[in-house]
Amino acid sequence: MDWPTIIVAAVIAVLFALVIFFHFRNKKKGKSSCSCGGGCSGCAMGDICHSKNKE
């Protein structure tokens, strides 16, 4: 492999790692990954994410 390919692959790997890092950090803080903006009350999947019957 040549240097430009290695650099692009490294940048993509770093961006992927940052996405994973921030996802788990937000999940640990209790923040939602939903992009509804108005909270989970208007989200179609709200009852699944925050079900009262945790299994």
C-alpha positions in Angstrom: 0.0 0.0 0.0 1.1 3.5 -0.6 1.1 6.4 1.9 -2.1 8.2 0.7 -4.1 4.9 1.1 -2.6 4.4 4.6 -3.4 7.9 5.7 -7.0 7.8 4.4 -7.5 4.4 6.1 -6.1 5.8 9.4 -8.4 8.8 9.2 -11.4 6.6 8.6 -10.4 4.3 11.5 -10.0 7.3 13.8 -13.4 8.7 12.8 -15.1 5.3 13.3 -13.4 5.0 16.8 -14.7 8.5 17.8 -18.2 7.7 16.7 -18.2 4.5 18.8 -16.5 6.3 21.8 -19.1 9.1 21.8 -22.0 6.7 21.4 -21.0 4.7 24.5 -20.2 7.9 26.5 -23.6 9.3 25.7 -25.3 6.0 26.5 -23.4 5.9 29.9 -24.7 9.4 30.6 -28.2 8.3 29.8 -28.5 10.4 26.7 -30.6 9.1 23.9 -29.2 8.4 20.5 -32.6 9.2 18.9 -32.6 12.3 16.7 -36.3 13.2 17.4 -35.2 16.5 19.0 -38.3 16.7 21.1 -37.4 13.9 23.4 -38.8 10.3 23.3 -42.4 11.3 23.7 -42.8 11.9 19.9 -40.5 9.0 18.9 -42.1 6.0 17.3 -39.7 3.7 19.0 -40.0 5.4 22.5 -42.0 2.5 24.0 -39.4 0.0 22.9 -36.4 2.0 24.1 -37.9 2.8 27.5 -40.2 -0.1 28.1 -41.4 -0.7 31.7 -40.9 -4.4 31.4 -37.2 -4.7 31.2 -36.2 -8.2 30.4 
